[in-house]
């Protein structure tokens, strides 16, 4: 029995090492299902325990990184406590930040999705063609089907890269009205109840496609 326990512990150590190596090598978050497939169908529950054990080890060792649950998967990430030193690493390099207009459009799409270009323009009050193209090029939004209105306008929704960009696991992690008011109170900005987030029914399950033929819709649009 003791020999079996030693063997089991050795096997768990190996699984933890494999989990660590795979996540370190991946440039995108990996779900438990993907990790299980990579690790010869090792149990998802067991892999989850391996991730918890690794994070405990990192915390006890005072490391500056951890494994985070983001965009419905797991990925290595530096801790927020060390953000200012990481910013120094990139000081002087060409920034790849979103403009204020892009952030505003992205926020509208995130809270109102699926939403058409006309609806976004009605909220912002200006033309958003160029901004939407930029967000599409950066894969922060995607074509999510067509609306039922006149002309069946193209609808837009956020992507998995959007979740990764903002460090979110799912859309329900977006700030609520009271949280936004708390953040903005120092700037004398108060959101009204009319500006509260939309009906949760608008938020589809993360990872579930809004339309099955996004590429077909895009190609059809180009020929019109």
HUPE-V440472 format. One record per residue. N is the residue number from 1. RES is the residue in three letters. BURIAL is + if it has 16 or more other ideal C-beta (glycine too) atoms within 10 Angstrom, else -. D_CENTER is the distance of its C-alpha to the mean C-alpha in Angstrom with 1 decimal. Layout:
BEGIN
n;res;burial;d_center
N;RES;BURIAL;D_CENTER
N;RES;BURIAL;D_CENTER
END
This chain:
BEGIN
n;res;burial;d_center
1;UNK;-;45.0
2;UNK;-;44.4
3;UNK;-;43.9
4;UNK;-;41.4
5;UNK;-;39.4
6;UNK;-;39.5
7;UNK;-;38.3
8;UNK;-;35.5
9;UNK;-;34.3
10;UNK;-;34.6
11;UNK;-;32.5
12;UNK;-;29.8
13;UNK;-;30.0
14;UNK;-;29.5
15;UNK;+;26.5
16;UNK;+;24.9
17;UNK;-;25.8
18;UNK;+;24.5
19;UNK;+;21.1
20;UNK;+;21.0
21;UNK;-;22.2
22;UNK;+;19.8
23;UNK;+;16.7
24;UNK;-;18.3
25;UNK;-;19.1
26;UNK;+;15.7
27;UNK;-;13.5
28;UNK;-;10.5
29;UNK;+;9.4
30;UNK;+;12.2
31;UNK;+;12.8
32;UNK;+;16.2
33;UNK;-;17.6
34;UNK;+;17.0
35;UNK;+;18.4
36;UNK;+;21.3
37;UNK;-;22.1
38;UNK;-;22.2
39;UNK;+;24.4
40;UNK;-;27.0
41;UNK;-;25.6
42;UNK;+;25.6
43;UNK;-;24.8
44;UNK;-;21.2
45;UNK;-;22.7
46;UNK;+;24.4
47;UNK;+;21.4
48;UNK;-;19.6
49;UNK;-;22.8
50;UNK;+;22.8
51;UNK;+;19.4
52;UNK;-;20.8
53;UNK;-;24.0
54;UNK;+;22.4
55;UNK;+;20.6
56;UNK;-;23.9
57;UNK;-;25.7
58;UNK;+;23.5
59;UNK;-;24.0
60;UNK;-;27.7
61;UNK;-;28.1
62;UNK;-;26.6
63;UNK;-;24.1
64;UNK;-;21.6
65;UNK;-;18.6
66;UNK;+;17.0
67;UNK;+;14.8
68;UNK;+;11.6
69;UNK;+;9.8
70;UNK;+;6.1
71;UNK;+;4.1
72;UNK;+;7.7
73;UNK;+;9.4
74;UNK;+;11.2
75;UNK;+;11.5
76;UNK;+;14.1
77;UNK;-;13.4
78;UNK;-;16.2
79;UNK;-;17.0
80;UNK;-;16.7
81;UNK;-;20.5
82;UNK;-;21.0
83;UNK;-;19.0
84;UNK;-;22.3
85;UNK;-;23.6
86;UNK;-;20.7
87;UNK;-;21.0
88;UNK;-;24.7
89;UNK;-;23.8
90;UNK;-;22.4
91;UNK;-;25.1
92;UNK;-;27.0
93;UNK;-;24.5
94;UNK;-;23.4
95;UNK;-;20.3
96;UNK;-;17.4
97;UNK;-;16.3
98;UNK;+;15.7
99;UNK;-;18.9
100;UNK;-;19.5
101;UNK;-;20.1
102;UNK;+;16.8
103;UNK;-;14.9
104;UNK;+;17.2
105;UNK;+;16.7
106;UNK;+;12.9
107;UNK;-;13.4
108;UNK;+;15.9
109;UNK;+;14.0
110;UNK;+;11.1
111;UNK;+;14.0
112;UNK;+;16.5
113;UNK;+;14.9
114;UNK;+;16.5
115;UNK;+;18.7
116;UNK;+;21.2
117;UNK;+;22.1
118;UNK;-;25.2
119;UNK;+;23.5
120;UNK;+;21.2
121;UNK;+;24.5
122;UNK;-;26.3
123;UNK;+;24.0
124;UNK;-;23.9
125;UNK;-;27.5
126;UNK;-;27.2
127;UNK;-;26.5
128;UNK;+;22.9
129;UNK;-;23.6
130;UNK;-;22.9
131;UNK;+;19.7
132;UNK;+;18.2
133;UNK;-;19.4
134;UNK;+;17.8
135;UNK;+;14.3
136;UNK;-;15.1
137;UNK;-;16.4
138;UNK;+;13.3
139;UNK;-;11.3
140;UNK;+;9.2
141;UNK;+;11.2
142;UNK;+;13.4
143;UNK;+;16.8
144;UNK;+;16.7
145;UNK;+;20.4
146;UNK;+;23.3
147;UNK;+;24.5
148;UNK;-;27.9
149;UNK;-;29.5
150;UNK;-;32.1
151;UNK;-;31.2
152;UNK;-;28.2
153;UNK;-;25.7
154;UNK;+;22.4
155;UNK;+;19.4
156;UNK;+;15.9
157;UNK;+;12.5
158;UNK;+;8.9
159;UNK;+;7.3
160;UNK;+;4.9
161;UNK;-;5.4
162;UNK;+;4.7
163;UNK;+;1.2
164;UNK;+;3.4
165;UNK;+;5.9
166;UNK;-;6.1
167;UNK;-;5.7
168;UNK;+;4.7
169;UNK;+;5.6
170;UNK;-;6.5
171;UNK;+;7.9
172;UNK;-;11.0
173;UNK;-;9.6
174;UNK;+;10.3
175;UNK;-;13.6
176;UNK;-;16.7
177;UNK;-;19.9
178;UNK;-;21.8
179;UNK;-;19.1
180;UNK;+;19.0
181;UNK;-;22.8
182;UNK;-;23.0
183;UNK;-;21.0
184;UNK;-;23.1
185;UNK;-;26.5
186;UNK;-;27.7
187;UNK;-;27.5
188;UNK;-;29.5
189;UNK;-;26.8
190;UNK;-;26.7
191;UNK;-;24.7
192;UNK;-;26.9
193;UNK;-;26.4
194;UNK;-;26.3
195;UNK;-;23.0
196;UNK;-;21.3
197;UNK;+;18.1
198;UNK;-;19.1
199;UNK;-;20.2
200;UNK;-;17.6
201;UNK;-;19.0
202;UNK;-;17.2
203;UNK;+;13.9
204;UNK;-;14.0
205;UNK;-;12.9
206;UNK;+;9.4
207;UNK;-;10.4
208;UNK;-;13.7
209;UNK;-;14.9
210;UNK;-;16.4
211;UNK;+;19.1
212;UNK;-;20.5
213;UNK;-;22.0
214;UNK;+;19.5
215;UNK;-;21.3
216;UNK;-;24.6
217;UNK;+;23.8
218;UNK;-;22.9
219;UNK;-;26.2
220;UNK;-;28.2
221;UNK;-;27.1
222;UNK;-;28.2
223;UNK;-;31.6
224;UNK;-;32.3
END
